[in-house]
């Protein structure tokens, strides 16, 4: 039998290895900027074109490289950071494996210029797909400039899997911010398509946080400073009253390296446990200095995961440091974290009753001031019971979510109206019928109603805007501002009236009429966060993502106490929807129990 095991050719092996290190343009940004930091740079400039697919250039004033080093740096496992196995336990530099430049050169066209400060001429190298095209002496500023052009030019499959420019640029900004945050002593610039995104002067950590996230963050910060024999902890946490409903600025650094750690995040959240409502998230930017012998950073190609030799003691110190900071600065939370919309946002209140309920999937009943507790809507209740016995699915995309789901309910259409609605745990609405009872999740119901109203307005191109009495200006982070600019046209199509106002600021002139009395800044913050969380769902269009996100963020939340008239209006609006059984993303809205089922329980 012939031998079947062969060594891969170097170009193929290099491309496979490169895929582990350089997953997208932001991966190259991270590696190049970390190399600049290791070179002792005090100024780093990042230039990006077309979100990194066309150009990524990092210019620094670091130590520079000799002619030999400039050529050697592109060889695989060529590094100046370690020389022996023992050095792996003393790592304080960002890079050490000698993989980054070799990986980048395998999948891009690279031009390097580098000059040591004490030399007259520098070295220029052009390399493409690991093949050196030219090497020559050149005039150059002290330090190093590396330009990465046409990333993945020879790996078309990988290039085709890149996301939109706005998505890739957000990843680049995220990497840039992580590096800039932990190195406030270094000046950084970032330009995208010749437009300035950041110009960060050297300073301290508080100044750097404010420069990146905005002046309003100054009042949010509480300093953390604890020194122990095991670990030194420094940085800032956010005051409880500024906690968000979405995960925002949360950063851990270990020996100046950004890491992701659910374990340490739990330590911080535990310190806030008694002063934050559930599902709110505080800001924290914490730096841990620890003996390199106590950690292992060589566990993942991205170096964003590390192992501690005793993670329990690190957990305890982080938890105690945050608690100490909160106590030392007498930080106490405010109680009003719920920024709810009211029931005036129901389509039934906003638009009035339709001429033909069966012709529309948008709920429109009279104002709840005039809504009877004995609503005359038998036809729709009959439809509800049909839905309950055989669930209908709102959209084709959602159909896939329920292919295996079978309804267990056996119900009979009622012959008279629902009545006596009551609220349970300020979350569920229970209403009685002649043939049984129905249980409705109030938040899911409102989400269904808002989605249908917004969808109908968008489809009919008749979205209406409720103008703000006073325009509001919202300042976003650079990452969120990039996303907002990309989706602004679609956002305004939903009924918002928002326009750009400066680099990362936007003016809110109005919001959709279907969601009046909402906090505009909160709506935008939630919309962006949920949009980011849904973008990996390839089955959904941008507009579908926004419809779902807006309906979810605008819906009333559990814990909201409702009057009888409000419950009545909510129920009628729900049962006039075409598909009241599920939310747009597939969560159950209603549960119907017949008298026979209730009897079986006893």
C-alpha angles and dihedrals in degrees: 000000000000120000112258104185115093136170113253116242112258095249091055094044091048093052091049091050091045090058090063094053104031107044097156139347092283089060090060090047091054095049095046095047092048090052089053090052091049088052090062097251119173092189127040126181122194119197119188131181125192091358092302099303091104102030141001113177127177119190121187140170094223128132095292127213137270120239092263095046091048089059096039095052090075094057116102114261091006107142141153093205103077137020105175142024090260090062089066087073094052100049115147099150124092095237129036111144098076092226106110104077092037090052094047092048090052093061106028146041106259132193118189127189119180137164132177115231094243097049130087099216133036134208128255121198130181116197131173127187091345090307115119107226098180144351125190145147116267145171109264142157116257110275131033138300120191120184117192111196131189097001113213091012089147096038102061093170091059092044091052090055093060114113126234119301092256092054094046091046091053089055090050091050090049091054092044092051094049092054095041093049096058093042105052089153089069124075115231135190127188125192126181119191089343093306121118113243100168136009106180122183122206115266141113129314096264091052091048093051091051092046092053103038103026142265093283089071092069092079093046099060128102115184121235120201124163129153122194137161090258105038140000114219124197139156137074141299126198124251113257095243090062096053114128135224088234133051107267134155105005118148136169122189126186115194088344092307120120112236138179115226126165087184095060091040087059089053091056094043089050090058089055093043099109098040104044128068116237118280095023121119129209127215117251135170107180129174121200121198112197138160106273088227088067095059139051115213095170096087103097135028092239092051089221093120123065137173125226121211088225110017093170093065092046089050091052094049093049092048092048094045092054092045090049092051092049092049096042093055094039092237112183128174130237116238100226105085094135110095097181133178115231131232091263083081092068112111087228088064099038102047107026126227120327123236092233118024092191092056096061138047093207117100113235120166132148123283112291089240087074098032113121119224085229099059115194101227106118095145092059092046088056089052089049091056091049088053092047092055093045113020117225120211122231100220140008090251092054092050090078090059092064106036092117099035117109123189114236094195124114108191140164124217110255122241095212141033132285114260145174098036113193132183121238119203088340087280109077133048117212119195129182126229131182090254099041138298142296128218118204128190101225098209094046090047093052090046090054092049095048093046092053092047093048092044092051092048091049094046092048092042090232102117110156126208129218104215117224115241088224120022115241127216118213122193115207133192114262091255094051092043090056090053093045093054090051095053100030094108092053092044091054090047087064091061103275120129104208130151135182117263113183130322102320102359131099133191117226109209097167147348133218112292091229091067104044122161091036125131103255096206091049091049093053093045091051093043092054094044094050091043090056091048092052100044094092089064099097092189094068128077121223091255093050090050090051094047091053094042094049093047091049096046093045098046122105112262131228111270092049111126113223132202119229091254090052092051090048092051091047093051094048092048090050097049091049089060116101092233110025096157099082142023116247090264094049107264117143116256105180140028120196122203122188124210090254091056091049090051091053090058089065 
